[in-house]
């Protein structure tokens, strides 16, 4: 171990001499070493002893001959990486071919009759909810501008009420009405903004999360169908010594993809069911809150305006009993 070697041996029993020695050189990744040095380091000079290095295998021969057989190890990192890239490229090619054949109407696809109609309905609902949220936000923006205009109009009525003593009461009543409507409109705007905020969370976070899982499910479904079609094509072909290993490998790949597809499908089905129940609760709560805000706004405005009209009527009756104008006197 002083030179960076780690030794491990194996034998049939503990009292027997080791028949197999593994050497891992941890100081460098170069395989340029002398086989005699390895044998000397192990201290085992028995004929036929197999000494394995991280990159090379050494078989020690008789001490007299000093001959050593060095065998190459197939575990090359570069070749393994190339193999992974090759398998990934083949899988991508199969998936692309399957997707194109489906779009062109030439290929068959797996359809879950329970899950996919619910996913289509969810996509349609999401578009409608987005449209509703945009309209509600537009209403809130317009109502906010209206309240600002009503506030400014109320301030103008107040100034005229002060500067025009003969119309003090009339300007004052209109100023109070516009200010009250503006304040009530601000409350309604806040309620609409709260509604749009909760709807935005539902559409762009909760439903969007399920849509991401739906895209993953679709990708896995395409990959599953690609391996299914590949297996079907091999089953239709001849069976000989060349095709049988390919058929067995295709069967293993298909089974692995099938298990993966079924797992993601089941997980997505559970998630969609939970989303449907949560969606109904959220919408029902938010719709009733929005309706209550509109009802409260309308009722408060109605009560205030009725009271304001009564005051205006009393003022007009008082004005009719006042001194007539100089035109009436003439």
Number of C-alpha atoms within 10 A of each C-alpha: 12 6 9 12 16 15 16 13 13 13 12 9 8 8 7 9 13 17 16 15 21 18 22 18 18 13 9 9 10 10 11 9 9 11 21 15 10 18 19 11 14 17 9 17 16 16 14 14 18 20 24 22 23 16 18 19 19 23 20 24 18 13 12 8 8 11 13 18 11 17 13 13 12 10 11 11 9 9 11 12 11 12 12 12 12 12 12 12 12 12 15 14 13 19 21 15 14 24 19 12 14 14 9 9 10 10 15 13 18 10 10 9 8 9 16 14 12 15 17 11 10 18 15 11 14 18 12 13 16 17 12 14 21 15 13 18 19 13 15 21 14 12 18 19 15 16 21 16 15 21 21 16 16 24 17 14 22 19 14 17 20 14 11 13 11 10 12 16 17 18 21 18 19 19 23 19 18 20 21 20 22 24 16 18 24 20 17 23 23 14 20 26 19 16 20 22 14 16 23 17 12 21 20 14 12 15 21 15 13 17 19 11 18 19 11 15 20 15 15 20 22 22 23 27 24 26 24 21 18 18 20 14 11 17 15 8 10 10 13 8 8 9 14 14 12 14 19 13 13 19 19 14 16 21 15 13 20 18 12 15 20 15 13 17 22 12 12 20 18 11 14 21 13 11 17 13 10 13 16 10 11 13 15 10 11 18 12 11 16 18 13 14 19 18 13 15 18 15 12 15 17 12 11 14 17 12 12 15 13 11 14 16 12 10 13 13 10 10 11 9 8 8 9 10 8 7 6 7 7 5
